[in-house]
Amino acid sequence: MSGSAATNTTNDKALNSNTKMLTKLMFRLLPVQIILAGIGAVNGIVSSFFASNYVGVDAMSAVGLFQPFQLFLQAVSLMLSGGSVILCGKYMGQNNREKMQNCFAVNVAVSSAISILFVGIFLVLGIFDLTGVFSSDEVVRPLFNKYLIGQAIGVFPLILGCQFPAFLALENKSRRTFVASVAYIFVNLGLNYLFVQVMKLEAFGLALASSLGMWVFLAVQAECFLTGKSLFRVSFKSLRWGEGGAIIKTGFPGAVQTGYQTARGFIVNHLIQVTIGSVGLSAMATANNLLAIFWAVPNGMLAVSRLMISVSVGEEDRQTLTDALRVMMRKYLPLLIGLAAVLTLLAEPMTNIFYHDPSDPVYMMTVWGFRILPVCLPLAIIATHFCCYWQTSGRQGILHFIALMDGVVCVAGFSALLIKPLEMNGLYAANALNGVAIILIVIIYSWICRRHFPLKMDDLMVIPDDFGAPENERMDISVKNIDEVVTIAHKVQNFCRERGIDDRRSYLAGLAMEEMAGNIVEHGFVKDKKNHTIDVRVVHKDGDIILRIKDDCVAFNPADRTDVVKDDITRNIGIRMVFKIAKQVQHQSVLGLNVLTVRI
C-alpha cells in the first residue's frame, strides 16, 4: 500500500472516531443547554396556567401582548451572548486568554447598560398608560400595563443571566446552570402561588414572580464569576471598549432574526385582533407558551452546536465543523420529528391544562395550535444550524436576507393571506410554510455559491476551499490503547518525510507525538472507568509540523509538569523534552476536552 493510500485509510478511521467523540460530547452538553433554553418556557407555562385558571382569559391576552416585547429582550441578549461567545470561542481556539477575558468583561458592562435603559422604558410605558398603540381593548390594556411594570423588574437578570450559561459551558461548568435553573423553577412556582392565588395581585403578580425568579437564576451563576472560580471574571479595569463593536457586529446577524420576529409578533397580534379578537390572542399565547418548553430542545441543540462551531472555526478544524452539522442531520433531526409527532397526538390533553370547555371558541383554537405548530420544530433546526455557521464565519448578507424572510416576510405574508379563509388555522399553517421556505433558501444559496447542486456537507455549508488544512496536508490518527501509541512515531515520521521535512524534524515530531499520547494513555485513561479516545491530528502548514492532540480525559496541563523534581530528576522527563524541542506548546481545556498543540 502506498504512503498516501495508507494515510487516507488512517484518516478515515480517525475521522470516524472523531465523529463519535464529538457526538458523545454534544449529547453530554445537551441536557443542560435544553434546561437553559427552557427557562423562559417554564415562566410562560406557569404564567399561562395561573392566568387562565386564576385570573381569566383577558390576563392571557395581556401575556400574549407581552410576547413581542420578550422576543425583543431575547434578541438583545442573543446579540450580546452570541457575539461574545463566538469571539470567546475563537480566542479559546487560538489560546488568547487576554482577549477572551476582555471580551467577557466588555459584554457584562454593555449588557448592564442596555438593561437599565429598558427597565426605564418599560416602567414609563406601564405607569403612564402609553400602551394604547399595542391594544385598544379597555379591559386588556390595564392588565397589560401592570404586567409590563412587573416584567421591568426582571429585565436585568433576563438579559445578563441568560448569557452566563454559555460561558460556563465553555469551561465545562454547566452543573451550576442546572442548579440555577432548578432554583428558578421552584421560586417561580412558589411566588406565583403567593402573588396570584393568595395575594390576588393578578397580572402584576404573574410578572413579579417571574422577575424575582430570574434574579435568583442570575445570582446562582454570578457567584462563580465574582469569586474567581471561573476563567471568566468580572473586572472592568483597562477595558478595551472596541471589543464591544466586535461583539455587536458578530452577534447582530443572529439576533436580528429575533428582532424581525419581534416586528412579526406585533403584525400578527394586530391581524388577530382585527380578524378574530382577543380570544385568538389567548389561544395563540397558550399554544406558544406551552410549546416553548419543547422548543427548548432544538434551541438547546443549537446552543451546543454554536459552541462546537465557534471553537472549530477558531482552530480551523474543517472536519469537526462539518461533523457538528452531520450530528444535527443524523441525530437531532430524527429526534425532533418524533417529538413533533407526539405533540400533535397530545393536542387535546395539553389544551385541557388551561381550558376545560370544548364549546368555548378558545378551546378548539388552542387544540389546532398544538396540532399544527409542532411541525415547525424539525424544520427550524436545519436552517438555524446553517445560519449559525454563516454567522460565525461572517457571512452577513445571507444572514440578513434569511432573517428578514424568516422573521417578517414569510410568516406575516402567509398569515395575511390565510387568516381570513382559515382563521387561526391559517396563522398556524403560515409558521409551518415559513420553515419550508427557509430550508429552500438555504439550498438555493448553496447551489448559487457552488454553481452545482450541493450533495456534500462542505458544499451545503459553503465552506471556503482554503479553510483549514487540505486533506493531503494532514493526517488523523485515533488512539485507544498503548499498543496503538507505539505505531504513532513511525506514522508521523513517514508523513513528514513524504512532505519534504528533514530527517531530524521528522524524528522529533514522531518522538513528541509518541511521548505525549503515551502519557495520556498511561495516566489519563486510568483516572476513571470510562472509555476514552485520543484524537490526533498532524498538519503540515507554512513549513511547520503542527501536532494537535485532543482527549476527553480529566483536565491536565502538561506545562504544570515541566519543573525538575529534586527528589527524582527523571520524573516528567518526557514532557520536559517535548517542551524543549518544540517551537511552541499550547494547552487548553475546551468544553471538557483537553487540546494540546505542539508546533515543531
C-alpha positions in Angstrom: 0.0 0.0 0.0 1.4 3.4 -0.9 2.1 6.1 1.7 -0.8 8.3 0.5 -3.2 5.4 0.5 -2.1 4.4 4.0 -2.6 7.9 5.2 -6.1 8.1 3.7 -7.0 4.8 5.4 -5.7 6.1 8.7 -7.5 9.4 8.3 -10.8 7.6 7.6 -10.6 5.5 10.7 -9.6 8.5 12.8 -12.4 10.7 11.4 -15.0 8.1 12.3 -13.6 8.1 15.9 -13.6 11.9 16.0 -17.2 11.9 14.9 -18.1 9.5 17.7 -16.2 11.6 20.3 -17.9 14.8 19.0 -21.4 13.1 19.1 -20.8 11.9 22.7 -19.6 15.4 23.7 -22.6 17.2 22.1 -25.1 14.9 23.8 -23.3 15.3 27.1 -23.7 19.1 26.8 -27.2 18.9 25.5 -29.3 18.3 28.7 -28.1 21.5 30.5 -28.5 23.6 27.3 -32.1 22.3 26.9 -32.8 23.2 30.5 -31.3 26.7 30.0 -33.4 27.2 26.8 -36.5 26.1 28.7 -36.1 28.6 31.5 -38.2 31.2 29.7 -40.7 28.5 28.7 -41.3 27.5 32.3 -42.1 31.1 33.0 -44.6 31.1 30.2 -46.2 27.9 31.2 -46.6 28.9 34.8 -47.9 32.3 33.8 -50.4 30.8 31.4 -51.6 28.3 34.0 -52.2 30.8 36.7 -53.6 33.4 34.3 -56.1 31.0 32.7 -57.1 29.3 35.9 -57.0 32.1 38.5 -57.2 35.5 36.7 -59.1 34.9 33.4 -58.8 34.8 29.6 -58.2 38.6 29.5 -55.0 38.1 31.5 -53.8 35.6 28.9 -54.3 38.3 26.3 -52.0 40.5 28.3 -49.4 37.7 28.4 -49.8 37.4 24.6 -49.3 41.1 24.1 -46.0 41.0 26.0 -44.6 38.2 23.9 -43.1 40.5 21.2 -41.5 42.6 24.0 -40.0 39.4 25.4 -38.7 38.4 21.9 -37.1 41.8 21.7 -35.3 41.4 25.0 -34.2 37.9 23.9 -32.9 39.5 20.7 -30.7 41.9 22.7 -29.5 39.1 24.9 -28.9 36.8 21.9 -26.9 39.5 20.1 -24.6 40.1 23.1 -24.2 36.4 24.1 -24.0 35.1 20.5 -21.3 37.7 19.6 -19.3 37.3 22.8 -19.5 33.5 22.9 -18.4 33.2 19.3 -15.5 35.6 19.8 -14.5 33.9 23.1 -14.7 30.5 21.4 -12.4 31.7 18.7 -10.0 33.2 21.3 -10.0 29.9 23.2 -9.3 28.1 19.9 -6.3 30.5 19.4 -5.4 30.2 23.1 -5.5 34.0 23.6 -6.8 34.4 27.1 -6.2 38.1 27.4 -8.6 38.9 24.5 -11.1 36.3 25.8 -11.2 37.9 29.3 -11.6 41.4 27.9 -14.4 40.3 25.6 -16.3 38.8 28.6 -15.9 42.0 30.7 -17.0 44.3 27.9 -20.0 42.1 27.3 -21.1 42.4 31.0 -20.7 46.1 31.0 -22.7 46.7 27.8 -25.4 44.2 28.9 -25.8 46.1 32.2 -26.1 49.5 30.5 -28.7 48.2 28.0 -30.7 46.5 30.8 -31.0 49.8 32.7 -32.3 51.5 29.6 -35.1 49.0 29.0 -36.1 49.0 32.7 -36.8 52.7 32.3 -38.7 52.3 29.1 -41.0 49.5 30.4 -41.8 51.5 33.6 -42.7 54.6 31.7 -45.0 52.7 29.3 -46.8 50.9 32.1 -47.1 53.7 34.7 -48.2 56.4 32.3 -50.6 54.1 30.2 -48.7 54.6 27.0 -49.5 51.2 25.6 -52.6 52.1 23.6 -50.8 51.5 20.4 -50.4 47.8 21.3 -54.1 47.3 22.5 -57.2 49.4 22.3 -59.2 46.9 24.5 -60.2 48.8 27.6 -60.2 45.6 29.7 -57.0 44.1 28.5 -54.8 47.2 28.4 -54.8 48.0 32.2 -53.8 44.3 32.8 -51.1 44.7 30.2 -49.8 47.9 31.9 -49.4 46.1 35.3 -47.8 43.1 33.6 -45.3 45.3 31.9 -44.3 47.0 35.2 -43.8 43.7 36.8 -41.6 42.4 34.0 -39.5 45.6 34.1 -38.1 44.3 37.4 -36.7 41.3 35.7 -35.1 42.9 32.6 -31.6 43.0 34.0 -31.3 39.3 35.1 -33.0 38.2 31.9 -30.5 39.9 29.6 -27.5 39.1 31.7 -28.4 35.8 33.3 -29.3 34.1 30.1 -25.7 34.8 28.8 -23.8 33.3 31.7 -24.6 29.6 30.9 -22.8 29.7 27.6 -19.6 30.9 29.2 -19.9 28.2 32.0 -20.4 25.6 29.2 -17.1 26.7 27.6 -15.4 25.8 30.9 -17.4 22.6 31.3 -19.2 24.0 34.4 -22.7 23.6 33.2 -23.7 22.0 36.5 -24.0 25.4 38.1 -26.5 26.4 35.3 -28.5 23.3 36.2 -28.7 24.3 39.9 -29.7 27.9 38.9 -32.4 26.5 36.6 -33.9 24.3 39.3 -33.8 27.2 41.8 -35.6 29.4 39.3 -38.4 26.9 38.6 -39.2 26.4 42.3 -39.0 30.1 43.2 -41.2 31.0 40.2 -43.9 28.4 41.1 -43.9 29.4 44.8 -44.1 33.1 44.1 -46.9 32.7 41.5 -48.9 30.8 44.1 -48.2 33.6 46.7 -48.8 36.6 44.5 -51.6 35.4 42.2 -53.7 32.9 44.2 -53.1 34.2 47.8 -52.4 37.9 47.4 -54.6 38.4 44.3 -52.1 40.6 42.5 -53.4 39.4 39.2 -51.3 40.4 36.1 -48.7 42.3 38.2 -48.2 39.2 40.4 -47.7 37.0 37.3 -44.9 39.2 36.1 -43.3 39.9 39.5 -43.0 36.2 40.3 -41.1 35.7 37.0 -38.9 38.7 37.6 -37.8 37.7 41.1 -37.2 34.1 39.9 -34.8 35.5 37.2 -32.9 37.4 39.9 -32.3 34.1 41.7 -31.3 32.4 38.4 -28.7 35.2 37.9 -27.4 35.2 41.4 -26.6 31.5 41.5 -24.5 31.8 38.3 -22.9 35.2 39.0 -21.3 33.9 42.2 -18.9 31.8 40.1 -17.7 34.8 38.1 -17.5 37.2 41.1 -15.4 34.9 43.4 -12.7 33.9 40.9 -14.0 30.3 40.4 -14.2 30.8 36.7 -11.7 31.6 34.0 -14.0 34.4 33.0 -14.0 37.2 35.7 -16.0 40.4 36.1 -13.3 43.0 36.1 -13.7 46.5 34.5 -10.0 47.6 34.7 -8.3 48.5 31.5 -11.2 47.6 29.3 -10.7 47.8 25.5 -14.1 49.1 24.5 -13.5 48.4 20.8 -14.4 44.8 21.6 -18.0 45.9 22.2 -18.3 46.8 18.5 -16.9 43.4 17.5 -19.4 41.7 19.9 -22.4 43.6 18.4 -21.2 43.1 14.8 -20.7 39.3 15.3 -23.9 38.8 17.3 -26.2 41.1 15.4 -26.9 38.8 12.4 -28.1 36.0 14.7 -30.1 38.5 16.9 -31.6 40.4 14.0 -33.7 37.4 13.2 -35.3 37.6 16.7 -35.6 41.3 16.2 -37.6 40.7 13.0 -39.7 38.2 14.9 -40.5 41.0 17.3 -41.9 43.0 14.4 -43.7 39.9 13.2 -45.2 39.5 16.6 -46.7 43.0 16.5 -48.0 42.4 13.0 -49.6 39.0 13.8 -51.1 40.4 17.0 -52.7 43.1 15.0 -54.1 40.6 12.4 -55.5 38.5 15.2 -57.2 41.5 17.0 -58.8 42.9 13.8 -59.8 39.5 12.3 -60.6 37.2 15.3 -60.4 39.2 18.5 -58.8 38.8 21.9 -59.8 35.2 22.1 -57.4 34.5 19.3 -54.6 36.2 21.2 -55.3 34.0 24.2 -55.2 30.8 22.1 -52.0 31.8 20.4 -50.3 32.8 23.6 -51.4 29.5 25.3 -50.1 27.3 22.4 -46.9 29.2 22.1 -46.2 29.3 25.9 -46.6 25.5 26.3 -44.8 24.6 23.1 -41.9 26.9 24.2 -40.9 24.2 26.7 -40.4 21.8 23.7 -38.7 24.5 21.6 -36.1 24.3 24.4 -34.9 21.0 22.7 -33.9 22.5 19.3 -32.7 25.7 21.0 -30.5 23.6 23.3 -29.2 21.6 20.4 -28.3 24.9 18.6 -26.6 26.2 21.7 -24.4 23.1 21.8 -23.6 23.3 18.1 -22.8 27.0 18.4 -20.1 26.2 21.0 -18.6 23.5 18.8 -18.8 25.6 15.6 -17.2 28.7 17.2 -14.2 26.7 18.6 -13.8 24.7 15.3 -13.7 27.9 13.3 -11.0 29.3 15.7 -9.0 26.1 15.3 -9.7 25.9 11.5 -10.8 22.4 12.1 -12.8 21.6 9.0 -13.7 18.0 10.0 -15.2 18.9 13.4 -17.0 21.8 11.8 -18.8 19.6 9.3 -19.3 16.8 11.8 -21.3 19.2 14.0 -23.8 19.6 11.1 -23.8 15.9 10.4 -24.7 15.2 14.1 -27.6 17.6 13.6 -28.9 15.9 10.5 -28.4 12.3 11.7 -29.2 12.6 15.4 -31.0 15.8 16.2 -33.4 15.9 13.2 -34.9 12.4 13.8 -35.5 13.2 17.5 -37.3 16.3 16.6 -39.5 14.6 14.0 -40.6 12.1 16.7 -41.2 14.9 19.2 -43.4 16.8 16.8 -45.5 13.6 16.1 -46.0 13.0 19.8 -47.0 16.6 20.5 -49.6 16.5 17.6 -51.2 13.5 19.2 -51.4 15.1 22.6 -53.1 18.3 21.4 -56.3 17.9 23.4 -54.8 16.8 26.7 -52.4 19.8 26.6 -55.3 22.1 25.9 -57.2 20.7 28.9 -54.4 22.0 31.2 -55.6 25.5 30.5 -59.2 25.4 29.1 -61.9 22.8 30.0 -64.9 23.7 27.9 -64.8 22.3 24.4 -67.7 24.6 23.4 -65.6 27.7 24.2 -64.1 29.1 21.0 -60.7 29.4 22.7 -60.6 25.7 23.3 -60.5 24.4 19.7 -58.3 27.3 18.6 -55.8 26.2 21.1 -56.2 22.5 20.1 -55.4 23.3 16.5 -52.3 25.3 17.6 -51.0 22.2 19.3 -51.7 20.1 16.2 -50.0 22.3 13.6 -47.2 24.3 15.3 -45.1 21.3 16.3 -44.3 20.8 12.6 -42.0 23.8 12.9 -39.6 22.0 15.3 -37.7 19.8 12.8 -37.9 22.4 10.1 -36.3 25.1 12.2 -33.3 23.0 13.4 -31.9 22.7 9.9 -32.0 26.4 8.9 -30.7 27.6 12.3 -27.6 25.4 12.2 -26.6 26.6 8.8 -27.2 30.2 9.9 -25.1 29.6 13.0 -22.1 28.6 10.9 -22.6 31.5 8.5 -22.8 33.9 11.4 -19.6 32.5 12.9 -17.8 32.8 9.6 -19.0 36.4 8.9 -21.5 35.9 6.0 -23.6 38.9 6.8 -25.5 39.2 3.5 -27.3 35.8 3.5 -27.9 36.1 7.2 -29.7 39.4 6.9 -31.8 38.1 4.0 -32.8 34.9 5.8 -33.6 36.9 9.0 -35.9 39.2 7.0 -37.6 36.4 5.2 -38.0 34.2 8.3 -38.7 37.0 10.8 -41.2 39.0 8.9 -41.9 38.4 5.2 -42.8 34.7 5.1 -44.8 34.3 8.4 -46.5 37.7 8.1 -47.2 37.3 4.4 -48.6 33.8 4.7 -50.6 34.9 7.7 -52.2 37.8 5.9 -53.2 35.5 3.0 -54.5 32.6 5.1 -56.0 34.1 8.3 -59.3 35.2 6.7 -60.2 32.0 4.9 -58.8 29.6 7.6 -58.9 31.9 10.6 -56.4 30.8 13.4 -55.5 27.6 11.5 -54.3 29.8 8.6 -52.0 31.6 11.0 -50.6 28.3 12.4 -50.1 26.9 8.9 -48.2 30.1 8.0 -45.5 29.2 10.5 -45.0 25.7 9.0 -44.9 27.1 5.5 -42.2 29.6 6.6 -40.0 26.7 7.8 -40.2 25.0 4.4 -39.4 28.3 2.6 -36.3 29.0 4.7 -34.8 25.5 4.0 -35.3 26.1 0.3 -33.4 29.4 0.6 -30.5 27.6 2.3 -30.3 25.1 -0.5 -30.6 27.7 -3.3 -27.9 29.9 -1.7 -25.5 26.9 -1.6 -26.4 26.0 -5.2 -25.7 29.5 -6.4 -22.4 29.8 -4.5 -21.1 26.4 -5.6 -22.6 26.5 -9.1 -23.9 23.0 -8.7 -26.4 21.3 -6.6 -24.9 20.7 -3.1 -24.6 17.0 -2.3 -21.8 17.1 0.3 -22.0 18.9 3.7 -19.0 21.1 2.8 -20.8 22.3 -0.3 -24.1 22.8 1.6 -22.4 24.9 4.2 -20.4 26.8 1.6 -17.1 26.3 3.5 -14.2 28.1 1.6 -11.8 25.7 -0.1 -8.8 27.3 1.7 -10.3 26.8 5.2 -8.2 24.5 7.4 -5.6 22.1 6.2 -6.3 20.3 3.0 -6.7 16.5 3.2 -3.3 15.8 1.5 -1.5 18.0 4.1 -2.9 16.4 7.3 -3.1 13.0 8.9 -5.7 12.0 11.5 -5.0 9.1 14.0 -7.3 7.6 16.6 -5.6 6.1 19.6 -7.5 3.9 22.1 -4.7 1.9 23.8 -0.9 1.8 24.5 -0.3 -0.6 21.6 -1.5 2.0 19.1 0.7 4.6 20.7 3.8 2.6 19.7 3.0 3.0 16.0 2.4 6.7 16.1 6.1 7.7 15.8 6.5 5.7 12.6 3.3 7.1 11.0 4.2 10.7 11.9 7.8 10.3 10.6 6.6 8.9 7.3 4.0 11.7 7.0 6.7 14.3 7.5 9.2 12.7 5.1 6.6 12.4 2.3 6.2 16.2 2.6 9.9 17.0 2.4 10.6 17.6 6.1 14.2 16.9 7.0 15.0 13.7 8.9 15.8 15.4 12.2 12.5 17.3 12.5 10.6 14.2 11.2 12.1 12.2 14.0 11.5 14.8 16.7 7.8 15.2 15.6 7.3 11.4 15.9 9.0 11.3 19.2 7.0 14.2 20.6 3.7 12.7 19.5 4.6 9.3 21.0 5.6 10.8 24.3 2.5 13.0 24.7 0.0 10.4 23.5 1.6 7.7 25.6 1.4 10.0 28.7 -2.3 10.5 28.2 -3.0 6.7 27.8 -0.9 5.8 30.9 -2.2 8.5 33.2 -5.5 9.9 31.7 -7.2 6.7 30.7 -6.9 5.2 34.2 -8.4 8.2 36.1 -11.9 6.8 35.8 -13.8 3.7 34.4 -14.9 5.4 31.2 -13.8 4.5 27.7 -11.5 7.2 26.3 -10.1 8.0 22.9 -7.3 10.3 21.7 -7.9 12.3 18.5 -4.5 13.0 17.0 -4.0 15.4 14.0 -0.8 16.1 12.2 -0.7 19.1 9.9 1.9 20.4 7.5 1.4 24.2 7.3 3.8 27.1 6.5 6.8 24.8 6.6 6.0 23.7 10.2 4.6 20.4 11.6 1.7 21.0 13.9 0.7 18.2 16.2 -2.8 18.5 17.8 -3.8 16.0 20.5 -7.4 16.1 21.8 -8.7 13.8 24.5 -11.7 13.5 26.8 -9.9 12.6 30.0 -9.6 14.6 33.2 -8.2 18.1 32.6 -4.4 18.1 32.6 -2.0 20.8 31.5 1.5 19.3 30.8 3.0 22.8 31.3 2.4 22.2 35.1 4.9 19.3 35.0 7.9 20.9 33.3 9.8 21.8 36.5 12.6 19.5 37.6 11.7 17.4 40.7 14.7 17.4 43.2 13.9 14.0 44.6 13.7 12.4 41.2 15.2 14.4 38.2 13.9 11.7 35.8 10.2 12.4 36.6 8.4 14.1 33.8 11.5 14.0 31.7 9.5 13.2 28.5 7.2 16.2 28.9 10.3 18.5 29.6 11.9 17.1 26.4 8.9 17.9 24.3 8.8 21.5 25.6 12.5 21.8 24.8 12.4 20.6 21.2 9.1 22.3 20.2 8.8 25.8 18.8 5.6 26.3 20.7 3.4 24.2 23.0 -0.2 25.3 23.9 -2.8 23.6 26.1 -6.4 24.5 26.8 -9.5 22.8 28.2 -12.4 23.4 25.9 -15.9 22.0 26.5 -14.5 19.3 28.7 -11.8 18.3 26.2 -8.0 18.6 26.6 -6.5 20.2 23.5 -2.7 20.2 23.2 -1.0 21.8 20.2 2.7 21.3 19.5 4.5 23.2 16.7 7.9 21.8 15.5 
